[in-house]
């Protein structure tokens, strides 16, 4: 396997990203790019279509993997806001925490966060034909999880907490997709008025199992322990929750 190592110390984000694109354009046979000493640089892997793995050692800045279309990112540290913004395809695996709006407008691919995320995770997620976006969160989320969600799946495992791992207004404006939360029960006062709570069916468990297995394989958690837990499913009961506001 051909690897390239790039030291990001003191590099402006624009210089770093230009260097990444240059290296990949000049080395078509590279399979892994390792970025060391990353410290808040933005837009890493923006728009990349290269089917390679990029390992990030450090803290990734805003909009990691924005518009990405096939690359695999592994972050050994934390991330700031906008992880996977409008991402089309590929995987982002974060061995720490992430900030707000993880998966904003995400259209495909998979995001796995070992720790916690901030506000409005999964806002405006959508799926189309074979594109199916997935976010799996190991810890907890803040308010407005799945806001205006239109497709795909969000899984919240709550492995870092002993209580409900979501904030207020879960699924506000949601009109597509599914949210699975690992909990015995959920207070419906925390939910947006557009969603309902039900138990999972066989197809739901099959879908959940697929992505929980991936999560556990990445981060070393016990698959049986997680899958034996109680999950609730949130889904929208209307595909046009605001139809009367914007259409006549």
N, C-alpha and C positions, 0 to 999 in steps of 0.2 A: 504494500500500500504506500503510495507516494504522499508524504505529508509536507506541509509548509508551515513554518512557525513565524509569526509576526509579533514584534513587541510594540504594543500600543501606548507605551509610556509617553506622556506629555504630547501625544499627537492630537491635533484638533480633529473634531469628528469628520469634517469634510476631507481632510488629508487622509485619515484612516480609511474612510469608505472608498476614496479614489484608489488607494493602494490595494484594497481588497479586490476591487473590480479589475485592476490592472494585473494583479497576480493570477487571477482566475482566467483572464483572457489569454495570458501568455503561457499558461500551464494547463492545457486541456486534459491532461492525464492525472491531475491532482485529485485525491479522494478525500483528504482531510486538511482543513486549515485551522491552525491553533492560534488564537489571539490571546496573548498574555498581557497582564497588567491593564486590562480595560477598566476605565474609571469614568463612567457617565457619558461616554460618547454615544451620540444619537444615530438613529437610522441604520444601524448595522444590519447588513444583508437586505437592504431595501431593494425590492424588485428583483431579487436574484431568482434565476430559473435553473441554476446549476444543481445537478443531482449529487451534491457532495454533503459532507458533514463539516460544520464549523463549530469548534469548541471555544467557548468564551470563558476565560478565567478572570473574574473580577465582577464589577457591577455594570450592567448594560444600561445605557440611557434610554430616553423616550423613543417610542416607535420602533422597537426591535422587531425585525422581520416584516416591516410594513410592505404591503403589496407582494410579499414573497410567494414564489410559485414552484416549490419543489425541494428546497434546501432543508436540511436537518440542522437545527441549532441546539447545542447543549450548553447551558449556562451554569457554571460552577460558582454561584454567587447569587445576588439579588438583581432585580430589574426595576426600572422606573415605570412610568405610565405608558399605556398604549401598546403593550406586547401583542404582536400579531394583528395590528391595525389593518383591516381590509385585506387580510391574508387570503390567498387562493388555494394553496396546496403546500404540503410539507409538514414538518413537525418542529415544535419548540418545547424543549424539556428544561425546566428551571429547577435547580437543586436548592433554591432558597425561596424568598418571597417576591411578590410583584406588586406594582402600584395600582392605580385606577385604570378603568376602561380596558382591561385585558380583553382581547378579541373584539375590539370595536369594529362593527361592520364586517366581521369575519365571514368569508364565503366558502371556505373549505379548509382542510387540514386539521391538525390536532395540536392542542396546547396542554401540557402537563405541568402543574405547579406543585412542588412538594409542600410548600408552606402556605402562607396566607396571601390574599389579594385585597385590593382596596375597593373603591366604590364603582358602581355601574359596570361590573364585569359582564361581558356578553351582550352589551347594549347593541341593538340593531344586527345581531347575528342573523344570518339567513342561509338557506340551502337552495340549490338549484340543480335539478337533474342528478348527475353523479357527484356533484359537490356537496359535501356534508360536513359541516364544522363541528368540532368537539372540543370542549374545555373540561379538564378534570382538575379539581382543586383539592389538595390534601388537607388544608387547614380550614380557615373560616373566610367569609366574605363580609364586606361592609354593605351599606344600603344599596337598593336599586339593582340587585342581581337580576340579570335577564330582562332589563328594561327594553321594551319595544322589540323583544326577541321574535324573529319570524321563522326560525328553522334551526335544525341541529340539536345538539345535546349539551347540557351542562351538568356535571356531577360534582357535588360538594360532599367531601368525606368527613370533615370535622375531626381529623385525627389529633389536632393540637388542643382541642377543647372538650370539656365535659358537659357542655350545654349546647343549645341550638346554634349551629355554626353560620347562620345568616343574619343579616340586619333587617331593617324595615323595608317595606314597599317591594317585596320580591315579586318579580313578574309584572310590574306596572306597565300597562300597554302591550303586554305580550299577546301575539296573535299567531304563533306557530312554534314548533319545536317542543322539547321536553326538558324539565329540570328534575334531577334525582338528588334528594338530600338524605344523607345517612342520619336518621334520627327516629326515635320512637313515635313522636307525633310533632306536629307543628301548630303553633298558634295562628289561626287564620287572620287574626288582626294584623299580622306582619305582612300579609300578602296584598298585592294589587287586586283591585276588584275584578280584573279580567281573568283570573286563574282559579282553578279548582284543585282540590287535593284528593287523590285516590291512591289505592294500593297498586303495586306493580303487577302486571300480568306476565305470562310466560315469555312473550316477545320482549317485554321491557327488561326482564332479568337477563335474557340472552344478550341484548344490546349492552346493558350495564356491565355484565361479566367481561365482555370483550375489552372494554376500556379500563376497567379496574385491574384486570390482569396486566395490561400494558403498564399502568401506573406502578403496580407492585414490582414488576420486573425492573423498572427504571430505578426505583427508590428503595427497594429492599424491604417492603412491608409484607406481612403475611396475607396471602390471598384469601385463604379460608376464613380467617378472622374477620376480614372486612366484609366478605360476601355473606357471612352468616348473620350479619347485623340487619336491623330493620331499616328499610328505606321508604321514603314517601315520594310520590310522583306529583309534580305540578304540571298542569297543561292548560292552555287557553280554551275557554268554552265558546269563544267567538273569533272568527277570522277577520272581522271588521269591527273592532271595539269602538272606533271613533267614526263610524260611517255616517252617523247623524250629524256630526259636527262639520264634516268636510264634503258631504255629498247630499243631494236633494232628490 
